[in-house]
Amino acid sequence: MPLAVPVRDLKDTAKFCQTVRDNGGPIIVTRNGYDEFVVLTPELYQKLDEAMRKQELYDAVDAAEERLRSGAGVPAREALSQIRQRHGL
């Protein structure tokens, strides 16, 4: 479970930065008991970003496969030919 800290803890920036590094996971900053924003280490952000990009790719592949199954797809050679004609390649 992520660590939650009040926004007032941001006043001591050195201590807060150390807390972020030591925790290793996301830190939820709260204001008046409500989630305000989340702080991540650069390494964790990169991992999450990579996972999201992979998921987007998987979703695109799934959608393309569904289009092919439904008969809405175009063979790759035909699609490339259309692209070449459209862009004068």
C-alpha positions, 0 to 999 in steps of 0.5 A: 500500500502506498505511503500517504503524507500531508502536504505540509510535509513538503515544507522540509524538501530534503526530508520529503525527498529522502522519504520518496527515495526510501519508500521506493513506491508511490507516495500520496500527498494529501490535503485536508484528508483528500488525495491531492497528487502522487509522487514517484521516483524516476525509476518507478515512473519509467517502469509505469510508463513502459507498462502503459505503453506496452498495454497500449500496444497490446490493445492496438494489436487486439483491436487489429486482430478483432477487425481482421476476424470481423472481415474489416481488415486489409491484407498487409500488401494491399495496405502498403500499396494504398499507403504508397499511393496516398503518399507518393512513395 
